[in-house]
């Protein structure tokens, strides 16, 4: 065990699920041609005035509630002043001293990660670099993202490992998606993460932190933190000094690199935005957002385990809200545990292989319920399900129709004849099984399954084998 321990705090930037930008009516649609979703307001033209997006404020309230934060009835927008080519106003509208919510927490397993604040702000644009390439040699700017409404969720340095940071992000993403606050699509930039990390000797106060900017995948967060913790630990063990700085992660090299010395808050010269009135929230607004919060992942997991699902099954099913909603429809008319098993074993394989969104699952839940009931009633085997499921999924077919061309062997008398034939043709395996070698039965069961093309129930086959063994049947 290392004598040095890490302390990690995350700043997560989440794009709120609105149709228009934070301070103007421009669209937030992703993928539009560069510099088409822009107007004089979001590009900082002289004489324009911003107006607050009510939907963004409502979603920020809802986010504060699900993150167990104190909702501030009075909050302010401030100007965060800095120059960058993708920030045409030369300042970002954000919140500083008076955010919309603060002092919350998120449970990650049994660990409570405290949240300093969750504040509203606008996004900057995007720089596209083509240094040394043709036909462009230089950098281009796309201002479509300027003014996109963001919620920045800032945690205390309560995270003590890269794996916990990974789990925190997964838990946060799942929660925000369930509550309808954001789609949290990292590929589209609607969830990004900055990581603050320091190391210290056990029992000492927090060390000097570095910030790793603009992580856009959970794996990159985990990898970058692992490297940075090792780098800082090595520096300190060799008697060196850690500088407070911003660093960038290079995934190809697997290293972080210094970008600039870290700014302090006073470097940004925050002051209240004179063009935007304060946000005043009423009890009615807060109560309305409480009503909009659906059953959240932790509550669903508890309910599913009470229905009989294993912890693993419940975790997989609740990971995506659309999948959990689909499971609910299947389980309405079938055994929940068997439904979860088939969804995890077969449905998810098809979804992943065909890269289909959970919201567009082609298989009707009623057809899947029918399949679950056939399995529960012992009318089909796992091998039969494996055979018919790809076609059933692709064509949204009723399983009974697909079974018309498959002979299912369910009669125990018929299965017993096939088992006895298998014993005759696998005499050594039968003798080994009778002598106490349980694994030897696998060869006989495998022979039966091959003969019946997977249509015999292996549980019934095993039961018949045990009966013949007790009868001291001779091959």
C-alpha positions in Angstrom: 0.0 0.0 0.0 1.3 3.4 -1.0 2.0 6.0 1.8 0.4 8.6 -0.5 -3.4 8.8 -1.1 -5.2 10.7 -3.7 -8.0 13.3 -3.4 -10.2 13.8 -6.5 -12.8 16.4 -7.2 -14.8 16.5 -10.4 -16.3 19.4 -12.3 -18.9 17.9 -14.6 -20.4 20.1 -17.4 -23.9 18.9 -18.5 -25.9 20.2 -21.4 -29.4 20.8 -20.3 -32.2 19.3 -22.4 -33.6 22.4 -24.0 -34.6 23.3 -27.5 -33.0 26.8 -27.5 -29.9 28.3 -26.0 -29.4 29.8 -22.6 -29.9 33.5 -23.5 -31.3 33.5 -27.0 -33.7 31.6 -29.2 -31.0 29.8 -31.4 -31.4 26.0 -31.7 -29.4 23.6 -29.6 -29.6 20.8 -32.3 -26.4 18.9 -32.7 -24.7 18.4 -36.1 -25.8 21.6 -37.8 -23.3 23.1 -40.3 -20.7 25.3 -38.6 -21.9 28.8 -37.6 -25.5 28.3 -38.6 -27.1 28.1 -35.1 -26.0 31.6 -34.2 -27.4 35.1 -33.7 -26.2 38.5 -32.6 -26.8 37.6 -28.9 -24.8 34.4 -28.7 -22.0 35.8 -30.9 -21.6 38.9 -28.7 -22.6 41.7 -31.1 -22.8 45.3 -29.8 -26.0 46.5 -28.3 -27.7 43.1 -27.8 -29.4 41.9 -24.6 -29.6 38.3 -23.3 -32.9 36.8 -21.9 -33.0 33.9 -19.5 -34.2 30.5 -20.7 -37.0 29.4 -18.3 -36.8 25.7 -19.2 -33.0 25.7 -18.4 -33.8 27.2 -15.0 -36.5 24.6 -14.3 -34.1 21.7 -15.3 -31.4 23.2 -13.0 -33.9 23.2 -10.1 -34.8 19.6 -10.8 -31.1 18.6 -11.0 -30.5 20.3 -7.7 -33.3 18.3 -6.1 -32.1 14.9 -7.4 -28.6 15.8 -6.2 -29.9 16.5 -2.7 -28.9 20.2 -3.0 -30.2 23.3 -1.2 -32.1 25.2 -3.8 -31.3 28.9 -3.7 -34.4 31.1 -4.1 -32.2 34.0 -5.0 -29.3 33.5 -7.4 -27.2 35.7 -9.7 -25.5 35.4 -13.1 -22.0 36.7 -13.3 -19.5 37.5 -16.0 -16.4 35.4 -16.0 -13.9 37.4 -18.0 -11.2 35.8 -20.1 -10.2 35.9 -23.8 -10.2 32.9 -26.0 -10.9 32.7 -29.8 -14.1 30.6 -29.3 -15.6 33.1 -26.8 -16.6 36.1 -28.9 -17.9 38.2 -25.9 -14.5 37.8 -24.2 -16.5 36.7 -21.1 -18.7 33.8 -20.2 -22.0 34.2 -18.4 -21.9 31.9 -15.4 -22.8 31.8 -11.7 -20.2 32.3 -8.9 -21.0 33.5 -5.4 -24.8 32.8 -5.6 -25.4 29.6 -7.6 -28.9 28.2 -8.1 -28.1 25.2 -5.9 -25.4 24.1 -3.5 -24.3 21.7 -0.7 -25.7 18.4 -2.0 -24.4 14.9 -2.3 -24.5 11.8 -4.5 -24.4 8.2 -3.1 -22.0 6.0 -5.1 -22.6 2.6 -3.6 -22.1 3.2 0.2 -19.9 6.2 -0.4 -21.3 9.8 -0.1 -19.7 12.2 -2.5 -20.5 15.8 -1.4 -21.4 18.4 -4.0 -20.2 22.0 -3.5 -22.6 23.5 -6.0 -24.5 23.0 -9.3 -24.6 26.3 -11.2 -25.9 27.5 -14.5 -23.7 28.8 -17.3 -23.4 29.0 -21.0 -21.0 27.0 -23.2 -18.3 28.5 -25.4 -17.7 27.6 -29.1 -15.4 25.0 -30.6 -12.0 25.4 -32.3 -11.1 23.1 -35.1 -7.4 22.7 -35.7 -5.9 21.9 -39.1 -2.3 22.9 -38.5 -0.1 21.8 -41.4 -3.0 20.2 -43.3 -4.8 21.0 -46.6 -6.8 22.8 -47.8 -6.8 24.7 -44.5 -3.6 25.4 -42.6 -4.6 26.9 -39.3 -7.6 26.9 -36.9 -11.3 27.5 -37.6 -14.0 28.4 -35.1 -17.5 27.1 -34.9 -19.8 29.2 -32.7 -22.8 26.9 -32.8 -22.2 25.8 -29.2 -21.9 29.4 -27.9 -24.7 29.9 -25.4 -25.7 26.3 -25.1 -27.2 25.9 -21.5 -24.9 24.0 -19.1 -25.1 22.9 -15.5 -21.7 22.6 -13.9 -21.7 20.1 -11.0 -18.7 20.6 -8.7 -17.9 17.9 -6.2 -15.7 18.1 -3.1 -12.4 16.2 -3.2 -14.2 13.2 -1.6 -13.3 10.7 -4.4 -10.3 8.6 -3.4 -9.6 6.5 -6.5 -9.8 6.6 -10.3 -12.4 3.7 -10.2 -14.6 5.7 -7.8 -14.4 8.7 -10.2 -15.5 6.3 -13.0 -18.4 5.0 -10.8 -19.4 8.6 -9.7 -19.7 9.6 -13.4 -21.7 6.6 -14.3 -24.1 7.1 -11.3 -24.4 10.8 -12.1 -25.1 10.2 -15.8 -27.7 7.6 -15.0 -29.5 9.9 -12.5 -29.6 12.9 -14.9 -30.9 10.8 -17.8 -33.6 9.3 -15.6 -34.8 12.7 -14.4 -34.9 14.1 -18.0 -32.3 16.8 -17.3 -29.8 15.9 -20.0 -29.1 13.1 -22.6 -25.5 13.1 -21.3 -24.2 12.0 -24.7 -20.5 12.4 -24.4 -20.0 11.9 -28.1 -22.0 15.0 -28.8 -20.3 17.0 -26.0 -23.3 17.1 -23.7 -21.3 15.8 -20.8 -17.7 16.8 -20.2 -15.5 16.5 -17.2 -12.6 18.4 -15.6 -10.7 16.5 -12.9 -9.0 18.1 -9.9 -6.5 15.7 -8.3 -3.8 15.9 -5.6 -1.9 13.4 -3.5 -0.8 13.6 0.1 0.7 11.4 2.8 -1.9 9.6 4.9 -3.0 11.9 7.8 -1.7 15.1 6.2 -3.8 18.0 4.7 -4.7 18.1 1.0 -1.8 18.5 -1.4 -1.5 20.9 -4.3 -3.9 20.0 -7.0 -3.7 19.9 -10.8 -6.6 20.1 -13.2 -7.0 17.8 -16.1 -9.3 19.5 -18.7 -12.0 18.4 -21.0 -12.3 14.6 -20.5 -14.9 13.2 -22.9 -15.1 9.6 -21.9 -15.3 7.8 -18.5 -12.4 5.5 -19.5 -10.2 8.6 -20.3 -11.1 10.0 -16.9 -10.0 6.8 -15.2 -6.8 6.4 -17.2 -5.8 10.1 -16.9 -6.3 10.1 -13.1 -4.3 6.8 -12.8 -1.4 8.4 -14.6 -1.6 11.7 -12.8 -1.7 10.1 -9.4 1.4 8.0 -10.2 3.2 11.1 -11.6 2.5 13.3 -8.6 3.4 10.5 -6.2 6.8 10.0 -8.0 7.5 13.7 -8.0 6.9 13.9 -4.2 8.9 10.8 -3.4 11.8 12.2 -5.2 11.6 15.5 -3.2 10.0 17.5 -6.0 7.2 20.0 -6.0 3.7 19.9 -7.5 2.6 23.1 -9.2 -1.1 24.1 -9.4 -1.6 24.0 -13.1 -3.9 22.9 -15.9 -2.9 19.8 -17.7 -4.2 18.0 -20.8 -4.5 14.2 -21.4 -3.0 12.6 -24.4 -4.7 9.2 -24.8 -2.3 8.0 -27.5 0.7 8.5 -25.3 -1.1 7.7 -22.0 0.2 10.9 -20.3 -0.8 14.3 -19.1 1.0 17.4 -20.2 1.2 20.9 -18.6 -0.9 23.4 -20.5 -0.7 26.5 -18.2 -0.4 27.5 -14.6 -3.8 27.3 -13.0 -5.8 30.6 -12.7 -7.4 31.6 -9.4 -11.0 32.9 -9.2 -9.9 36.5 -8.9 -8.1 36.2 -12.3 -11.5 36.0 -13.9 -12.7 39.3 -12.4 -16.2 37.9 -11.7 -18.9 40.5 -11.3 -22.8 40.4 -11.5 -24.0 40.6 -15.1 -25.6 44.0 -15.5 -27.9 42.8 -18.4 -29.5 39.9 -16.5 -31.8 40.3 -13.5 -31.4 37.9 -10.6 -33.3 34.6 -10.5 -36.1 34.6 -8.0 -37.6 31.2 -7.3 -41.0 30.6 -5.7 -42.0 27.6 -3.7 -44.5 26.8 -6.4 -41.6 26.5 -9.0 -39.6 24.2 -6.8 -42.7 22.1 -5.9 -43.5 21.7 -9.6 -40.1 20.4 -10.4 -40.3 17.9 -7.5 -43.5 16.5 -9.2 -41.5 16.1 -12.4 -39.0 13.7 -10.8 -39.8 10.1 -11.8 -38.8 6.9 -10.0 -35.0 7.2 -9.8 -32.5 4.3 -10.4 -31.8 3.5 -6.7 -35.6 3.1 -6.0 -36.1 1.0 -9.2 -33.2 -1.3 -8.2 -34.7 -1.8 -4.7 -38.1 -2.6 -6.3 -36.6 -5.0 -8.8 -34.7 -7.0 -6.1 -37.9 -7.2 -4.1 -39.4 -8.8 -7.3 -36.8 -11.4 -7.1 -34.1 -10.1 -9.5 -30.5 -10.6 -8.4 -28.3 -7.5 -7.6 -26.5 -8.1 -10.9 -29.7 -8.4 -12.9 -31.2 -5.2 -11.4 -28.0 -3.2 -12.0 -27.9 -4.2 -15.7 -31.6 -3.5 -16.2 -31.6 0.0 -14.5 -28.5 1.2 -16.2 -30.5 2.8 -19.0 -34.0 4.2 -18.4 -35.3 3.0 -21.8 -34.2 -0.5 -21.1 -35.8 -0.5 -17.6 -39.1 0.9 -19.1 -39.0 -1.9 -21.7 -38.4 -4.5 -19.0 -41.4 -3.2 -17.0 -43.7 -3.9 -20.0 -42.3 -7.4 -20.5 -42.6 -8.2 -16.8 -46.2 -7.1 -16.7 -47.3 -10.4 -18.3 -44.4 -12.8 -17.5 -42.0 -13.9 -14.8 -39.8 -10.9 -13.9 -36.6 -13.0 -13.2 -36.9 -15.0 -16.4 -37.7 -11.8 -18.3 -34.5 -10.2 -16.9 -32.5 -13.3 -17.8 -33.6 -13.3 -21.4 -33.2 -9.6 -21.8 -29.6 -9.7 -20.4 -28.6 -12.9 -22.3 -30.2 -12.4 -25.6 -31.8 -8.9 -26.1 -28.7 -7.0 -25.1 -26.5 -9.1 -27.4 -28.7 -8.2 -30.4 -28.8 -4.5 -29.4 -25.0 -4.3 -29.0 -24.3 -6.2 -32.2 -26.6 -4.1 -34.3 -25.9 -0.8 -32.4 -29.6 -0.1 -31.9 -30.6 2.7 -29.4 -32.6 1.4 -26.4 -35.4 3.7 -27.5 -35.7 1.9 -30.8 -35.8 -1.8 -29.8 -37.7 -3.5 -32.7 -39.0 -6.4 -30.6 -42.5 -5.8 -29.2 -42.6 -6.4 -25.4 -45.6 -8.6 -25.8 -43.8 -10.9 -28.1 -40.9 -11.1 -25.6 -43.4 -11.8 -22.8 -44.7 -14.7 -24.9 -41.2 -16.1 -25.1 -40.6 -15.8 -21.4 -43.9 -17.6 -20.6 -43.0 -20.5 -23.0 -39.7 -20.9 -21.2 -41.3 -20.6 -17.7 -43.9 -23.3 -18.7 -41.1 -25.6 -19.8 -42.3 -25.7 -23.4 -39.0 -24.5 -24.9 -35.3 -24.8 -23.9 -32.5 -22.2 -23.6 -31.1 -23.8 -26.8 -34.3 -23.2 -28.7 -34.4 -19.6 -27.5 -30.9 -19.1 -28.8 -31.9 -20.5 -32.2 -35.0 -18.4 -32.7 -34.1 -15.2 -30.9 -32.1 -13.4 -33.7 -35.0 -13.8 -36.2 -37.6 -13.0 -33.6 -35.7 -9.7 -32.7 -35.1 -8.7 -36.3 -38.6 -9.4 -37.6 -40.5 -8.6 -34.4 -42.0 -12.1 -34.7 -44.2 -14.0 -32.3 -42.2 -16.9 -30.9 -45.1 -19.4 -31.4 -45.0 -18.8 -35.2 -41.2 -19.5 -35.3 -41.7 -22.7 -33.3 -44.1 -24.1 -35.9 -41.0 -25.4 -37.9 -39.1 -26.6 -34.8 -40.0 -29.9 -33.2 -39.8 -29.4 -29.4 -39.3 -32.6 -27.4 -41.0 -32.1 -24.1 -42.6 -35.5 -23.4 -40.6 -37.3 -20.7 -41.2 -40.7 -22.2 -39.7 -39.6 -25.6 -36.8 -37.9 -23.8 -36.1 -41.1 -21.8 -35.8 -43.2 -25.0 -33.2 -40.7 -26.4 -31.3 -40.7 -23.0 -31.1 -44.5 -22.9 -29.8 -44.5 -26.5 -27.2 -41.9 -25.5 -26.1 -44.1 -22.6 -25.7 -47.1 -24.9 -23.5 -45.0 -27.2 -21.5 -43.4 -24.3 -21.0 -46.4 -22.1 -17.7 -45.2 -20.5 -19.2 -41.8 -19.6 -22.2 -43.6 -18.1 -20.0 -45.9 -16.0 -17.9 -42.9 -14.8 -21.1 -41.0 -13.9 -22.4 -44.0 -11.9 -19.0 -44.2 -10.1 -19.5 -40.7 -8.8 -18.1 -38.5 -11.6 -20.8 -35.8 -12.0 -19.0 -34.1 -14.9 -19.2 -37.3 -17.0 -23.0 -36.7 -17.3 -22.1 -33.7 -19.5 -21.1 -36.0 -22.4 -24.4 -37.8 -22.3 -26.5 -34.6 -22.0 -24.5 -33.1 -24.9 -25.3 -36.2 -27.0 -29.0 -35.9 -26.3 -29.0 -32.2 -27.1 -27.2 -32.8 -30.4 -29.7 -35.6 -31.3 -32.7 -33.3 -30.5 -31.1 -30.2 -32.0 -31.3 -28.5 -28.6 -35.1 -29.1 -28.3 -34.9 -31.4 -25.2 -34.9 -29.7 -21.8 -31.5 -30.3 -20.2 -33.1 -30.2 -16.7 -35.4 -33.1 -17.7 -32.5 -34.9 -19.2 -30.5 -34.6 -16.0 -33.5 -35.7 -13.9 -33.9 -38.9 -16.1 -30.2 -39.6 -15.8 -30.4 -39.5 -12.0 -33.5 -41.8 -12.0 -31.7 -44.3 -14.2 -28.6 -44.1 -12.0 -30.7 -44.9 -8.9 -32.3 -47.8 -10.8 -28.8 -49.0 -11.5 -29.6 -49.0 -15.2 -26.9 -51.0 -17.1 -25.6 -49.7 -20.4 
